[in-house]
Amino acid sequence: MRRSDREVKDFGEIVEIMRRCDVCRIALNNGDYPYILPLNFGLKISGEKVELYFHGAEEGTKYELIAKDPRVGFEMDCAHRLVSDPESGSCTMEYMSVVGRGRVEILPESEKREALEILMSHYHGSDFKLNEAAIPRTKVFKLTVEEMTGKKRMKG
């Protein structure tokens, strides 16, 4: 990382940044150009292992690309705040971000409920009641993180 003064190395701090984010972007391999999607997500931490969970419709381009190549990149960011100084003419942005890569797999029916509960708890807490009728018609997939790094710039 070029700006090592902004690098976040502590695993717990990286996880806290992830918990603050509300969208995760994944980049799938699609020939000459990446295919990037912004997605809602949930995360599960087991020791120093991170799993990200996503959901979507039953069919779509993302599933075709995952079937061809499950390797993905991901990015999430939060805590944006514009910091400007009209007197000096300077302007910058505060932020926190996490980028990384891993492998995606489509989950079988038997694992969908738990994954959806993890996803929903990221936004609603653990007491959200899932719509039972939606579970069979929802595709759920998991990204097992292989590598990630955090970065932040906070002025104050």
C-alpha positions as CSV (number, residue, x, y, z in Angstrom):
1,M,0.0,0.0,0.0
2,R,1.5,3.3,-1.1
3,R,0.1,5.3,1.9
4,S,1.1,3.0,4.7
5,D,0.1,5.7,7.2
6,R,-3.5,5.1,6.2
7,E,-3.3,1.3,6.3
8,V,-5.4,-0.6,8.9
9,K,-3.6,-3.7,9.9
10,D,-5.5,-4.8,13.0
11,F,-8.0,-7.6,12.1
12,G,-10.5,-6.4,14.7
13,E,-10.4,-2.8,13.4
14,I,-10.9,-4.1,9.8
15,V,-13.9,-6.1,10.9
16,E,-15.4,-3.0,12.6
17,I,-15.0,-1.0,9.4
18,M,-16.9,-3.8,7.6
19,R,-19.7,-3.7,10.2
20,R,-20.1,0.0,9.5
21,C,-20.5,-0.4,5.8
22,D,-23.9,-1.0,4.2
23,V,-22.9,-2.0,0.6
24,C,-20.2,-4.4,-0.6
25,R,-19.2,-4.3,-4.3
26,I,-18.0,-7.5,-5.9
27,A,-16.0,-7.7,-9.1
28,L,-16.5,-10.9,-11.2
29,N,-14.3,-12.0,-14.1
30,N,-16.1,-11.3,-17.4
31,G,-13.6,-11.6,-20.2
32,D,-12.0,-8.3,-21.1
33,Y,-13.7,-6.2,-18.4
34,P,-14.7,-6.9,-14.8
35,Y,-18.4,-7.1,-13.9
36,I,-19.0,-5.1,-10.7
37,L,-22.1,-5.3,-8.5
38,P,-23.1,-3.3,-5.4
39,L,-24.8,-5.8,-3.0
40,N,-26.3,-5.8,0.5
41,F,-24.3,-8.3,2.6
42,G,-23.9,-9.9,6.0
43,L,-20.7,-11.1,7.6
44,K,-19.7,-14.0,9.8
45,I,-16.4,-13.9,11.7
46,S,-14.9,-17.2,13.0
47,G,-11.5,-16.5,14.6
48,E,-9.7,-14.6,11.8
49,K,-11.9,-16.1,9.0
50,V,-14.4,-13.8,7.3
51,E,-17.3,-15.0,5.2
52,L,-19.6,-12.5,3.4
53,Y,-23.1,-13.5,2.5
54,F,-25.2,-12.1,-0.4
55,H,-28.6,-12.8,-1.9
56,G,-30.4,-12.2,-5.2
57,A,-32.9,-13.5,-7.7
58,E,-32.8,-17.1,-8.9
59,E,-31.1,-16.2,-12.2
60,G,-28.8,-13.6,-13.6
61,T,-25.4,-12.8,-15.1
62,K,-23.6,-12.9,-11.8
63,Y,-24.4,-16.6,-11.4
64,E,-23.2,-17.4,-14.9
65,L,-19.9,-15.6,-14.2
66,I,-19.5,-17.3,-10.8
67,A,-20.0,-20.7,-12.4
68,K,-17.2,-19.9,-14.9
69,D,-14.8,-18.4,-12.3
70,P,-15.6,-18.2,-8.6
71,R,-12.6,-15.8,-7.9
72,V,-13.8,-12.3,-7.0
73,G,-12.5,-9.0,-5.7
74,F,-14.6,-7.0,-3.2
75,E,-14.7,-3.5,-1.8
76,M,-16.7,-1.6,0.8
77,D,-16.4,1.9,2.2
78,C,-18.1,4.1,4.7
79,A,-17.7,7.2,7.0
80,H,-17.4,9.6,4.1
81,R,-17.0,13.3,5.0
82,L,-15.8,16.1,2.9
83,V,-13.1,18.2,4.6
84,S,-12.4,21.5,2.8
85,D,-10.4,24.6,3.7
86,P,-11.6,27.6,1.6
87,E,-8.7,29.7,2.7
88,S,-6.0,27.4,1.5
89,G,-8.1,26.0,-1.4
90,S,-7.6,22.4,-0.2
91,C,-10.2,19.7,-0.2
92,T,-10.0,16.1,0.9
93,M,-12.3,13.2,1.9
94,E,-12.4,11.2,5.1
95,Y,-13.3,7.6,4.7
96,M,-12.8,4.0,5.8
97,S,-12.5,1.1,3.4
98,V,-11.8,-2.6,3.0
99,V,-10.7,-4.3,-0.2
100,G,-9.9,-7.9,-0.7
101,R,-10.4,-11.0,-2.7
102,G,-11.8,-14.5,-2.2
103,R,-13.9,-17.2,-3.7
104,V,-17.7,-17.3,-4.1
105,E,-19.9,-20.3,-3.8
106,I,-23.7,-20.7,-4.3
107,L,-25.2,-22.2,-1.1
108,P,-27.4,-25.2,-1.1
109,E,-31.0,-25.0,0.2
110,S,-30.0,-26.4,3.6
111,E,-27.7,-23.4,4.3
112,K,-29.8,-20.6,3.0
113,R,-31.8,-19.8,6.1
114,E,-28.7,-19.3,8.4
115,A,-27.0,-17.2,5.7
116,L,-30.1,-15.0,5.2
117,E,-30.3,-14.5,9.0
118,I,-26.7,-13.4,9.1
119,L,-27.3,-11.0,6.2
120,M,-30.5,-9.6,7.8
121,S,-28.8,-9.2,11.2
122,H,-26.3,-6.8,9.6
123,Y,-29.2,-4.4,8.9
124,H,-31.9,-5.3,11.4
125,G,-30.3,-6.9,14.4
126,S,-31.0,-10.5,15.3
127,D,-34.8,-10.3,15.8
128,F,-35.8,-9.8,12.2
129,K,-38.4,-12.5,11.1
130,L,-37.7,-13.8,7.6
131,N,-40.5,-14.2,5.0
132,E,-40.6,-18.0,4.7
133,A,-42.2,-17.9,1.2
134,A,-39.2,-15.8,-0.1
135,I,-36.5,-18.3,1.0
136,P,-37.0,-21.0,-1.7
137,R,-37.1,-18.3,-4.5
138,T,-33.9,-16.5,-3.3
139,K,-30.5,-17.5,-4.3
140,V,-27.8,-17.1,-1.6
141,F,-24.1,-17.1,-2.0
142,K,-21.0,-16.8,0.2
143,L,-17.7,-15.2,-0.4
144,T,-14.9,-16.7,1.7
145,V,-12.3,-14.0,2.1
146,E,-8.8,-15.1,1.3
147,E,-7.1,-11.7,1.6
148,M,-8.1,-8.2,2.7
149,T,-6.7,-4.9,3.7
150,G,-8.2,-1.9,5.5
151,K,-7.6,1.8,4.9
152,K,-8.8,5.0,6.5
153,R,-8.3,8.7,6.5
154,M,-9.9,10.5,9.4
155,K,-8.8,14.1,10.2
156,G,-10.4,14.4,13.6
